[in-house]
């Protein structure tokens, strides 16, 4: 009797098919896929942002060194920002 109903509150997970319930596995798979998508999106955003930051820093350095005029600096900054 104890084996069919489970032990205490854990029994609600063991009724019927228990861990073999396809709904449980589908929910876990969906959760895993969602977490994977979040990780991929965040890593792509981070790499894209760091590339723009590097270009902006290089542009700023050229302006500070006097290699660019203020007008050239502003035009290039607008291009990088897009």
N, C-alpha and C positions, 0 to 999 in steps of 0.2 A: 504494500500500500504506500509506503513511504517513497519508493522509487518512482511510482507513477505520478505523484503529486509534487515531488521535489522536496526541498528542505526549507522550511520557513518562507520568507518573502522571495527567496530565490526560485521557488517553485513556479512563479508566474512566468519565468523564462523557459521552464522545462516542460510546460504542458504541451500536449500535441506533438508537434515535430521538434520542439525545442531548438537546439542550435542548428538543426538541419533545415529550419524554416527558411524558405527562399526569400521572404520579405526581409529578414534580418541581414542576409548576405547582400541583397540588393541595396539596402540602406547603407551598409558599410562600404560597398563599392562606390556608391554615389558620394559619400563623404570623402573617400580617398581621392576620387577624381576632382571634386571641388577644391580640396586642399592642394592638389597638384597644380590646378589651374591658377590658384592664387599665388603660389610660389613662382610659377613661370611668369605671370604678369608682373609681379613685383621685381623680379630680376631683370626683365626687359626694360621696365621703366628706369631702374637704377642705372643700367648700362647706357641707356639713351641720354639720361640726364648728365651723367659724368662726361660723356663725349662733348656735349654742348658746353659744359662748364670749362673744360679744357680749352676749347676754342675761344671762349670769352676771355679766359685768363691770358691766352697768348695775344689776343687782340689788344687787351688792356696794356700788356707789357710793351707791345709795339708803339702804342700811343704815348706811353710814359717815356719811352726812349726817344721819341720825336720822329719816328719813322713814318707816322701818319699825321695828317692834319685832322682837325676836329671834325670837319665835314666827312672826310673819308672814314673816320672812326665811327661816326653816327650811322652812316650808310651800311657799313659792314656789320655793325651791331644789330641793325634792323634785320639784315639778312640772316644772321645767326639765330635771332629770336624767332624766326618763322619756321 
